[in-house]
Amino acid sequence: MASSLTHCYSSPSSTTTLLLRRRHPINVGPTSLRFFTIHSSPSSSRVLSIAASATEASSAKVIDGKTVAKQIRDEIAVEVSRMREAAGVIPGLAVILVGDRKDSATYVRNKKKACETVGINSLEVNLPEDSTEEEVLNHIAGYNDDPSVHGILVQLPLPSHMNEQNVLNAVRIEKDVDGFHPLNIGRLAMRGREPLFVPCTPKGCIELLHRYGVSIKGKRAVVIGRSNIVGMPAALLLQREDATVSIVHSRTTNPEEIIRQADIIIAAVGQPNMVKGSWIKPGAVIIDVGINPVDDPSSSRGYKLVGDVCYEEAVKVASAITPVPGGVGPMTIAMLLQNTLISAKRIHSFE
Amino acid sequence: MASSLTHCYSSPSSTTTLLLRRRHPINVGPTSLRFFTIHSSPSSSRVLSIAASATEASSAKVIDGKTVAKQIRDEIAVEVSRMREAAGVIPGLAVILVGDRKDSATYVRNKKKACETVGINSLEVNLPEDSTEEEVLNHIAGYNDDPSVHGILVQLPLPSHMNEQNVLNAVRIEKDVDGFHPLNIGRLAMRGREPLFVPCTPKGCIELLHRYGVSIKGKRAVVIGRSNIVGMPAALLLQREDATVSIVHSRTTNPEEIIRQADIIIAAVGQPNMVKGSWIKPGAVIIDVGINPVDDPSSSRGYKLVGDVCYEEAVKVASAITPVPGGVGPMTIAMLLQNTLISAKRIHSFE
């Protein structure tokens, strides 16, 4: 146990912490099922069914976000093609990038590539760091009015001289594929209301639970972190699916005690290896949204990425877990593509 | 204990259950403080301070919503008068009542009376049961444009032939003193955003905690019930104040276990005496929003009102508790008046 803890202890790398930045990996593991097997027929079956089996080794099933995301992209590609042929419409996603942050440029490039793989048109505007807020707003206004654009995404963070809230609020709610508009969040919170879009990362978390056949209704779910982009909407989504949800955050006095009660854990706090194996209820399902760079002299980059959950310990206790990377990360972009498709279908009343 | 349980067991009355209808009583009791005394200077002190005292009898302090509501109304009256004198503006609340439900008529009458006591203008329109949705919408449009109206309230429930969502959405968000608009709820859920109005009943619950000096930050809070008008916004408010919040609902498999962990309980589920004394952590603070009619042959009305918490049992375990009636009920109307004042101040930029 000591060596395992040592293994999981890592000081954050000197590189910028990606703390809860948009779209990054998760970890997952099933709930009341202590051990389970995944029966998957890669191309045809939508749900990867999980069957309990008490005879297997005490090691969690790894929930493969990369494979699930690929499956979802394939499904989206089929729909995009059907829409193009039947209605002559190609869904379009516009991305606005301001400044020259390398990480942001990488995210945007990945989104563009993902759009290409499913046949979604991607439009992009790259504005210099010293652009004015008005220039950004003008581009948003143009995309708002452009009928070939069904989703608009402003890559965050924006340069510090801009008011992020003003900029995000300028995106027409019908094209806000990020789902961060307060009106969307309000609808997500309210029973009997439907949001236009569900924010991509939390949507990806729930989609992984669904695709792995993890039952949510009536289960104890603990969300660690209460950010606007992951923790809070993830808690609202779990509640919509009838989980009993608790939210743990920096002011929580006894996080271990509460986390230990969870059948489903969604960790989105940006603390490397914060959740230890001893904090996890045997058989819990873990979705790890954290993606934290920590020093790793053995890597050529000098660092490696780890989640918010101590994977080496958790994998021995949980019934299923998402790896970092390769868990939630790929799901986030897949959900962005799905939201763009949903938007195009809605705008063109295509079913 | 058996007799106590028997005492708390009551079958719902044959009269319509007021299950989570707008604006009704709560119960409260303090958190980490097992016993406490309230030092209150009726007119001048805003906060009723609570001091721990281990020597008192093992009976919860009764949180007197009626007295607190009166205190708040007095404060509002001062502000209304100051605004009238300094800016020549009188806050106005318009209430739309459709149909002739007796309970709705009573609620509306109480609101009108409350407005009078603080100097707020109250406008009222009474439409017949068979009015069309368009007629209701026309009245809302009129109030939306009327500069003497700062708050608009549509008394629910509406007749079944109307679309409640359409009607509520027609109220201008700047005058939606109920705070039920999804945009408001979204802002309530999001960190760094501020709602224009906080829904009255949950706002009243938190206000009682504040006025009784109950510390919320870092405390375990359990909200029982997840309605759009009480449970859900109450959970969001507790979270904004840094409580660690869990939401218990009809699909929760082990409500007792979770409720027993709570330092603060807000019960808003509409089940008479559902929460037993044995479900309560010693020293917990209980806010009971339930107001349920149960048979009572000894009453001239044939029924009495009880909360969601078995009061007789809870009072022996909790450190503070709101009675039913006389707890949250009066607070709800006080918060409505406060929201109307806030709206008038905002519209006229009066500070």
Chai-1 contact restraints between the chains, C-beta under 6 A:
chainA,res_idxA,chainB,res_idxB,connection_type,confidence,min_distance_angstrom,max_distance_angstrom,comment,restraint_id
A,P182,B,L183,contact,1.0,0.0,6.0,A-B,restraint_1
A,P182,B,G186,contact,1.0,0.0,6.0,A-B,restraint_2
A,P182,B,R187,contact,1.0,0.0,6.0,A-B,restraint_3
A,P182,B,M190,contact,1.0,0.0,6.0,A-B,restraint_4
A,L183,B,P182,contact,1.0,0.0,6.0,A-B,restraint_5
A,L183,B,L183,contact,1.0,0.0,6.0,A-B,restraint_6
A,L183,B,G186,contact,1.0,0.0,6.0,A-B,restraint_7
A,I185,B,G186,contact,1.0,0.0,6.0,A-B,restraint_8
A,I185,B,A189,contact,1.0,0.0,6.0,A-B,restraint_9
A,I185,B,M190,contact,1.0,0.0,6.0,A-B,restraint_10
A,G186,B,P182,contact,1.0,0.0,6.0,A-B,restraint_11
A,G186,B,L183,contact,1.0,0.0,6.0,A-B,restraint_12
A,G186,B,I185,contact,1.0,0.0,6.0,A-B,restraint_13
A,G186,B,G186,contact,1.0,0.0,6.0,A-B,restraint_14
A,R187,B,P182,contact,1.0,0.0,6.0,A-B,restraint_15
A,A189,B,I185,contact,1.0,0.0,6.0,A-B,restraint_16
A,A189,B,A189,contact,1.0,0.0,6.0,A-B,restraint_17
A,A189,B,M232,contact,1.0,0.0,6.0,A-B,restraint_18
A,M190,B,P182,contact,1.0,0.0,6.0,A-B,restraint_19
A,M190,B,I185,contact,1.0,0.0,6.0,A-B,restraint_20
A,M190,B,N228,contact,1.0,0.0,6.0,A-B,restraint_21
A,R191,B,N228,contact,1.0,0.0,6.0,A-B,restraint_22
A,K217,B,R251,contact,1.0,0.0,6.0,A-B,restraint_23
A,G218,B,R251,contact,1.0,0.0,6.0,A-B,restraint_24
A,G218,B,T253,contact,1.0,0.0,6.0,A-B,restraint_25
A,N228,B,M190,contact,1.0,0.0,6.0,A-B,restraint_26
A,N228,B,R191,contact,1.0,0.0,6.0,A-B,restraint_27
A,M232,B,A189,contact,1.0,0.0,6.0,A-B,restraint_28
A,D242,B,R251,contact,1.0,0.0,6.0,A-B,restraint_29
A,T244,B,T252,contact,1.0,0.0,6.0,A-B,restraint_30
A,V245,B,I247,contact,1.0,0.0,6.0,A-B,restraint_31
A,S246,B,S246,contact,1.0,0.0,6.0,A-B,restraint_32
A,I247,B,V245,contact,1.0,0.0,6.0,A-B,restraint_33
A,R251,B,K217,contact,1.0,0.0,6.0,A-B,restraint_34
A,R251,B,G218,contact,1.0,0.0,6.0,A-B,restraint_35
A,R251,B,D242,contact,1.0,0.0,6.0,A-B,restraint_36
A,T252,B,T244,contact,1.0,0.0,6.0,A-B,restraint_37
A,T253,B,G218,contact,1.0,0.0,6.0,A-B,restraint_38
